[in-house]
């Protein structure tokens, strides 16, 4: 099935070449995406269908030079990372939070040859999942050590890798004009507080690990005021857009380890 999928994809563009190799050191079935002029190392151990099909398409596009939707500062931060970073993400094809993590790590592997990433479909590699006692998806390991669980953005991953990120964030905040009101937390309550304050002309800032809070990890929401039914990421995006409409300064800060 994997071979048929890859043959179909390679037949759609003369820029894509499919090569079969025998390698006893990699998981089977799996395939990698690389670029002829680079040491890019992205691997899919499993067939990336379902929610992960977008991850496959984005990996191909970004490997071919398509610009990512990440700000320039994050791109430079990724390229500047030094060391050997071997990421493995354990996912389920039915997991709605997993693609964000897979896509973030794939992008980092595209931009920095010192970073590699392998997506592992836990349903196909159950023995490995059981031996590593993985209880939730997505779970990410770095150099064979648990790195994190749950939804993670590129910025959150970078904050854990780049030990100087906190100092740079502090410098940026120090340079800002003083706020009349600083809201700690970017969930529904925090965003509502910021909106009501900004409506009164109060200079307002929001500090949060990630805007949306735990809502981002909640797929089905049926008890949010005035909303009959929605998904967490959609609600968080709507809240963020609404808050920014009131010229509220949103600062993403990572919790100290």
N, C-alpha and C positions, 0 to 999 in steps of 0.2 A: 504493500500500500504506500509506503514511504517513497519507494523508487518511482512508482507511477505518478505520485504527486510532484516529485522533483523533475521528472521527465516532462510533465505538462507545463511546469513553470519555465523550464529552460527552452521549451519550444516556442514560447511567447516572445522571446527577445534574443537577438543574435549577440547581445552583450553578456549573456549568461551561459557559462559552460559547466556542464555536469560531468564530474569525474568520479569514478568508483575506485576506492582504494581499500586494501586490507590493512587494518591496524588493530592489533590485539589489545592495545592500551586504552581504547575508548569503549564507551558503552554501546551495546548493540540492541536495537537499531538506533542509529544516530547519524547526523550529517552536520557539516560545518559550513559556514559562509565566510569567505575570505575575498580579498581583492588582490589582483595579480601583483601590484606594486607595494604591498604592505604585509605586515606580520599580524594582521587582524585575526582574532581568535574568538569566534562566536559559534557555539554548537547547540543543536537541538537534539536532545536524547528523548525521542518520542515524536509523534506526528503532530505538529502545531496547528490543530484545527480548533473548532469552537472559538472560545474567546481569544485563543493565542494565534489565530490566523493573521490578525493585524500585526502582531509582533514579528511574524515572518516577513510580511510585506514591508514593514518599516525597516527591518534589518537589511533587506535587499536594497531599498531606496537609499538608506544612509551609507551603506557600503559603496554605493555608486556615486556618492557625493551629494545627495539631496540634503539641503540644509535642515538641521533639526530645529524643533520649536523650543529651544532653550536659549536663555540670554547669553550674551557674549562673555560675561564674567564667569558663568558656570563652565562654559566651554574652555576658557583659558585655565580655570582651576583644575579641570579634568586633565588637560594636557600637561599640567605642571606636576601632577602626582608622580612621585618617584618610589620605586620599590617593585615588588612582584605581587600582584593582586589576582588570585585565582578564585573567582566567584562561582558558586553553584546554587541555583535556585530550584527548590522542589515545589512543584505546582500541581494543580488539578485542572484539567481542561474545562471544567464547569465553574471554576473559581473566577469571580468577577474582579477581585482585587489583584490577582496574579499578573495580568498583562502589564500593569503599570510598573511593577518591579522588574519584570523581564525586559521591557522596553528601555527602562532606565539603565540597566546593567549592560544591555546590548549596545546602547549609545556610547557608554563609557569605553567599551571594548573597541568600538569603531575609532574613537578619538585618541586612544592611548594604547600603544602596543604592549605596555607593561600590564595591561588588564585583560583578563580572559573571562568569559562567562559561558556556562553551560546550563541550559534549561533542562530539567529532568521531570518527565511526566511520572508522578508517583504511582499511577495505576500500572505502568509498564515495568517499573523497577521496585516492586513491593518489598523484595528482600533487602534491598539497600535502605529503603525508607524505614523498615522495621529495625534494622541493625543500628541505624543512627537515631532511633527513637524520635522520629519526627511525628508530631501530633497535630500539626496545623499547617495550612498552606496560605500564602507562600511562606516558606522558611528559606533563609539565605545563609549559606556558609561562606566564609572567607578563609582560604588556606587551611581547610579542614576544621575550622572552628566556627561555632554558631555566631553569625553576625547580626541577625535580626529576624523578626517575624512580622507579618502583616504588611499592609500597604506602605510603600516607601517611595518618595520622589527622588529625583537626581540630587536635589539640594540637601535632602536629609541624609542620603548616603555620603555625599561629600563632607557634610558636617562631622560625620563619624570618622571619616578617613583623614581629613585635613585638620590637624591639631591646632593650627593657627587661625582657623575660621572664626572661632569665638572672639579672638582679639580684634580681627578685622571688622566683625559685626559691631563690637563695642565702639570702635573708632567712628563708624558711620553714624551710630546713634548719638554719640557725643557731639558730632558736628551738626545735629539737627536743632532747630529752634525748639524751645521748651514747649511742652504740651500743657493745655489747661486740664485735660483729662486723659489718662492712659488706661485703657481697658486690657486686662490680662486674660487672654483666652479668646479664641476665634470661632467658637461654636455658635449655635443659634442665639444663645443668651448674650454672648459677647458682641456679636454683630448687631443685635437689636439695640443694646446699650449704646454702641458707637453711632448708630443711625440717629437715635433720638437725641443724643448729645450734639451731633453735627447739625441737626435741624435747628437747634437753638443758637447756632453760630459759635459753638465751643470748639476750640482747636483740639482735635481728637486723634489719638493714635491707638492702634491695636497691636499687642504683642502676643504671638502664639507660636507653638512649635510648627503648626501647619494650619492654614485657615480652613475652617470647617470642623475641626476637632474630631470627635469620635463619629460624627455623622458620616465622615468619609468611609468608615468601615461598615456602615449600615446599609444594606441593600433595600429592604422593604420598610418604608415609613408610611404609616397610615394614621398617625395621631398628631401630626404637626398642624398647628392652628391655621385654618383657612385653606389647607392643602389636603385634598381627599386621599391621594396616593402618589408617592414619588420614590425615587432612589436617592440614597445618601449623597453620592458624588454630584448628581444633578442639583440637589438642594444646596450643597456647599458652593457650587459654581454660581448659582443664582444669588445666594447671599453675598458672595464676594463682589459680584458685579454691582449689586445694589449698594453695598457699602462704599465702593470706589466712586459711585455716582455722587457721593457727598464729600468727596475730597478728604477721605479719612486715610491716614498714613498707616499701612499695614507692614509690620516688621516680623519676619519669621526668625525666631531664635530657637536654638536647640537646647534642650535641657542638659545641664552639666552632668557628666558621668559620675 
